[in-house]
Amino acid sequence: MWKEMRIVLAAAVLGMFACGCGESEESKRNLEILAREGHAQKSAREKEAAEKHRKIEDARKWHRIQMEAYEKSMTPEAK
């Protein structure tokens, strides 16, 4: 039984070497697709972060304008 197992294992190893250890064209395409998807996701995250930062800055600017208007309305005018 062990002798048969060794023969099968040796045949499997030889088969792997006979088929080639390099990457197939299909696996290269799959890796390329994964890389493009990763890049697209990264770009989307960066765009989303930039949009969030812009909205925060707009809100701060609007708040500053409101506070300046409030302070002007609360200060007595010089006569």
C-alpha positions as CSV (number, residue, x, y, z in Angstrom):
1,M,0.0,0.0,0.0
2,W,2.8,2.5,0.9
3,K,4.7,1.6,-2.2
4,E,1.6,2.4,-4.3
5,M,1.2,5.7,-2.5
6,R,4.8,6.6,-3.3
7,I,4.3,5.8,-6.9
8,V,1.2,7.9,-7.2
9,L,2.8,10.8,-5.4
10,A,5.9,10.6,-7.6
11,A,3.6,10.5,-10.7
12,A,1.8,13.6,-9.4
13,V,5.0,15.5,-8.8
14,L,6.3,14.6,-12.3
15,G,3.0,15.6,-13.8
16,M,3.3,19.0,-12.1
17,F,6.8,19.5,-13.5
18,A,5.7,18.3,-16.9
19,C,2.9,20.8,-17.1
20,G,5.2,23.6,-16.2
21,C,5.6,25.5,-12.9
22,G,5.1,28.9,-14.4
23,E,2.0,30.9,-14.4
24,S,-0.6,30.2,-17.0
25,E,-2.1,32.8,-19.2
26,E,-5.4,32.5,-17.4
27,S,-3.8,33.1,-14.0
28,K,-1.9,36.1,-15.4
29,R,-5.2,37.6,-16.7
30,N,-6.8,36.9,-13.3
31,L,-4.0,38.7,-11.5
32,E,-4.2,41.6,-13.9
33,I,-8.0,41.9,-13.3
34,L,-7.5,41.7,-9.5
35,A,-4.8,44.4,-9.8
36,R,-7.2,46.7,-11.8
37,E,-10.0,46.1,-9.4
38,G,-7.8,46.9,-6.5
39,H,-6.6,50.1,-8.2
40,A,-10.2,51.1,-8.9
41,Q,-11.3,50.5,-5.3
42,K,-8.3,52.6,-4.1
43,S,-9.2,55.4,-6.4
44,A,-12.8,55.3,-5.3
45,R,-11.8,55.4,-1.6
46,E,-9.5,58.3,-2.2
47,K,-12.2,60.2,-4.2
48,E,-14.7,59.5,-1.3
49,A,-12.2,60.8,1.3
50,A,-11.5,63.9,-0.7
51,E,-15.3,64.6,-1.1
52,K,-15.8,64.1,2.6
53,H,-12.9,66.5,3.4
54,R,-14.4,69.1,1.0
55,K,-17.8,68.8,2.7
56,I,-16.2,69.3,6.1
57,E,-14.3,72.3,4.9
58,D,-17.5,73.8,3.4
59,A,-19.4,73.2,6.6
60,R,-16.6,74.9,8.6
61,K,-16.6,77.9,6.2
62,W,-20.4,78.2,6.4
63,H,-20.3,78.0,10.2
64,R,-17.7,80.7,10.3
65,I,-19.8,83.0,8.1
66,Q,-22.8,82.3,10.4
67,M,-20.9,83.1,13.5
68,E,-19.5,86.3,12.1
69,A,-23.0,87.4,11.1
70,Y,-24.3,86.5,14.6
71,E,-21.5,88.5,16.3
72,K,-22.2,91.5,14.1
73,S,-25.8,91.3,15.0
74,M,-25.1,91.1,18.7
75,T,-22.7,94.0,19.0
76,P,-24.2,97.4,19.6
77,E,-23.7,99.9,16.8
78,A,-21.6,103.0,17.6
79,K,-23.7,106.2,17.4
